[in-house]
């Protein structure tokens, strides 16, 4: 069975995270066409000219209180521009520390991937038609471990772990990513999540004073 969900991303503006100049992007869910008020997340992008990367993400509850922080080691600075046929790969850890309901959680995800720029294509999504570059995610692997502290009696829980792998693609246009697809084909380990196929498409956008569609 499948499900459909929507979200809104807004560029909040320049700022800093841990002393590093960043661009801050806020994400909120949309439920039945209405912007959700049950929380949000912020992603912190560092632009280095030829490359850019996410240095951290944070989640907040409805009251704006911090729930969790994810940092990346090393930061995955991907090239902003490339040529057809170019392949690049990356590997990094995503470390998330959070606290809610009296419990503290720590999760560590080891990611590795390989991407090849395969073609320039015209892509049509709800936001309009765009000239875009297709990037094939020829492989990705994520290995996750989760630990929980603050359980009754001082017990430390967790030890949950699983590994997933798969493939996918994305289409990037001048206004950003307009379509992506991820096929998580294989998962194994304790408390294994279900495999999934996820498609993202740009519905609407307002960029540099222009509205799409």
MARDRENVO-231041 format. One record per residue (C-alpha): x, y, z; residue in one letter. Coordinates in steps of 0.02 Angstrom, whole numbers, plus 50000, padded with zeros to 5 digits. Example, Ala and Ser with C-alpha at 12.3 -4.5 7.8 and 13.67 -1.06 7.14 Angstrom:
! residues 2
506154977550390a;506844994750357s;
***
This chain:
! residues 213
500005000050000x;500565017949969x;500295034650051x;500465052849998x;501145066850105x;501655084850072x;502825097250153x;503355115450133x;505165121050131x;505575139250164x;507265147650155x;507355156750321x;508945165850271x;510775166350318x;511325161950492x;512625151950586x;512735134650661x;514145130950784x;515025146450717x;514895141350533x;513975152950411x;512495143350339x;510865145050244x;509395139350350x;507935129950272x;506375126050373x;505235111150334x;503445109450394x;502165096250350x;500545099850258x;498975090450311x;497405091650204x;498095107250122x;498435115850289x;500165119550358x;500465108250508x;500795116150678x;501415100750770x;503255104250741x;504585108150613x;506365104650563x;507815115550508x;509225110750391x;510865120350392x;511775121250224x;513575127050204x;514025133850031x;515855132749983x;515685139149807x;515985123849699x;515275112149832x;513925112749966x;513385101550108x;512205099450254x;513155101950417x;511685098750534x;509805096550551x;508695100150701x;506915095350747x;505735105850852x;504055102750936x;502485113350916x;503125125651047x;504785128050958x;505745117651086x;507235107951020x;506915089251010x;508455082650921x;510045087850832x;510895078150693x;512695081750644x;513695074150502x;515475067750508x;516285071450394x;515115083950310x;514665077350137x;515165091950025x;514465087149855x;514895096249693x;513595109149642x;513995107549458x;514565093049350x;514635085549176x;513675070949103x;514585054749141x;515375061349300x;515285049749452x;515585054349632x;515435044649794x;515285048849976x;515295041150149x;514855049150316x;514035046750486x;512415055050539x;512365056150730x;510705061050809x;510475065450992x;508725068651055x;507655069651210x;505775068151229x;504595061551362x;506015059351486x;506995047951371x;508605051651281x;509035043251117x;510605042151013x;510625035250838x;512105033250723x;511875030250537x;513345025650425x;512965030950247x;513885027050086x;513325030549909x;513845032649727x;513015044849605x;513235046549416x;512615061349313x;511805052349166x;510795064349057x;510025081449030x;508145078949019x;506525088749011x;505485084449164x;503665088549199x;503025088949379x;501535098049457x;502595113849475x;502915114449287x;504135108449154x;505995110249182x;507645106849097x;508505095749225x;510035084949252x;509685066749297x;510805059249432x;510745040449456x;510995034349633x;511845018449580x;512005012049757x;511735017549935x;511925008750101x;511385014450274x;511805005350436x;510865011650589x;511085008550775x;509945015950910x;510175017051098x;508955023651230x;509355030251405x;508245036551546x;507185020851560x;506435016651731x;507735010251853x;509155018051755x;509065004451625x;509895008051459x;508925001151313x;509235000151129x;510484989851038x;509294990750892x;510194989950726x;509794987150543x;510574989450372x;509694995050213x;510264996850033x;509515001949867x;509565013349716x;508675028849650x;508805044649546x;508475063349554x;508135077549432x;508925094349475x;508425110349384x;508965128449401x;507755130949546x;508325115149637x;507765097049648x;506105094349560x;505935075449567x;506775060849655x;506475042249679x;507235030249805x;507015011449805x;507555004249972x;507574986349911x;508434977050052x;508394978850242x;509044966850372x;509464966250557x;508554967950722x;506914977550711x;507124978750522x;506074992350440x;505014988050290x;505734990750117x;505025005850028x;504905015349864x;504765034249884x;504455047149748x;504595065849782x;503945079149659x;503935098049669x;502135104149683x;502365123049694x;503795135149718x;504195153549738x;506015156649692x;506875173349656x;505225182349639x;504455169649520x;503015157849557x;502935140049489x;501825134549406x;
***
